Amino acid sequence: MRIIRDYQYVAPDDRGASVAIGNFDGVHLGHQAVIRMARDAAPDAPLGVLTFEPHPREYFAPHSPPFRLMRRTARTSRLEKLGVERLYELNFNAALASLSPEEFASRVIRDGLGLQHVVVGSDFCFGKGRSGNVEDLQRFGREMGFGVTVAKLLEGTGGQVSSTAIRQALSEGRPRDAAAQLGHWHRIEGQVIGGEQRGRVLGYPTANMSIDGLHPPKFGVYAVLVDIVDGPHAGLYHGAASIGVRPMFNGEKPNLETFIFDFSGDLYGATLSIGLVDYLRGEEKFESLDALIAQMDRDCKRAREILAEA
């Protein structure tokens, strides 16, 4: 997959693609359907995705609470697995934000990227102040020579598939409901960082990861699937993870700590992808370390049982 970040400097081989346009946070089932439609609309053209970085919501409200379901690197990896050949990850800045809908269609879609076909959801808005809608895009497509397909919003068993609904499910400790809309387990991906090594003392050494910039799932303990992406220990494992501020130790900054079953090795600096399978319990402050260890024993036993059936 090739990544293009400036629509004004595009190689000839990167023009003429059929693309799905959107933010693709989570790359859920609705996003996947739109990408398939882009592929089917022009099978002989490169399959592409047009998205923006930073997310426009981050650009216009930089101090709002974290809401992203995945970091850009995780999104890139997921899109590549879906067969996307061109990722137009445009720098969302003041110049791009100021383009009118017609300017966006002419300067970005037609002249800059030379797109053959675009697919958008029925709620798609674009241009300065989100003033353009799908009817405008269809009209510009007819006038400027690119195809436009408008996809209906996908309905799942729990209602409309959306990143908002997935965030809500995660906030309420319902990772399986989130997975039903994602089409895969919700994963938190990142590098293992140094911790305070309390887990080693307790008999439960953990791999610590930051969740900065991500929508925080409900704090507590989860049964998880662990993918060690790189390094000598690369592979798939089972585990139990805690997301939160560690009230037993007066923590303040939320993070993710994962105990990997039947594993021994150094993971500092390795990239892990942690899939949330089931929510086991909320965060607690125990009377003693012995009480905490006894509860961790029970958590891991329950997680093993759940993951044996996952």
Stockholm file with secondary structure:
# STOCKHOLM 1.0

chainA/1-310         MRIIRDYQYVAPDDRGASVAIGNFDGVHLGHQAVIRMARDAAPDAPLGVLTFEPHPREYFAPHSPPFRLMRRTARTSRLEKLGVERLYELNFNAALASLSPEEFASRVIRDGLGLQHVVVGSDFCFGKGRSGNVEDLQRFGREMGFGVTVAKLLEGTGGQVSSTAIRQALSEGRPRDAAAQLGHWHRIEGQVIGGEQRGRVLGYPTANMSIDGLHPPKFGVYAVLVDIVDGPHAGLYHGAASIGVRPMFNGEKPNLETFIFDFSGDLYGATLSIGLVDYLRGEEKFESLDALIAQMDRDCKRAREILAEA
#=GR chainA/1-310 SS CEEECCTTSCCGGGSSCEEEESCCSSCCHHHHHHHHHHHHHCTTSCEEEEEEESCHHHHHCTTSCCCBSSCHHHHHHHHHHTTCCEEEEEECCHHHHTCCHHHIIIIIIIIISCCSEEEEETTCCBSGGGCBCHHHHHHHHHHHTCEEEEECCCEETTEECCHHHHHHHHHTTCHHHHHHHHTSCEEEEEECBCCCCHHHHHTCCCEEEECTTBCCCCSEEEEEEEEECSSTTCEEEEEEEEEECCGGGTCCSCEEEEEETTCCSCCTTCEEEEEEEEEEECCCCCSSHHHHHHHHHHHHHHHHHHHHHC
#=GC SS_cons         CEEECCTTSCCGGGSSCEEEESCCSSCCHHHHHHHHHHHHHCTTSCEEEEEEESCHHHHHCTTSCCCBSSCHHHHHHHHHHTTCCEEEEEECCHHHHTCCHHHIIIIIIIIISCCSEEEEETTCCBSGGGCBCHHHHHHHHHHHTCEEEEECCCEETTEECCHHHHHHHHHTTCHHHHHHHHTSCEEEEEECBCCCCHHHHHTCCCEEEECTTBCCCCSEEEEEEEEECSSTTCEEEEEEEEEECCGGGTCCSCEEEEEETTCCSCCTTCEEEEEEEEEEECCCCCSSHHHHHHHHHHHHHHHHHHHHHC
//
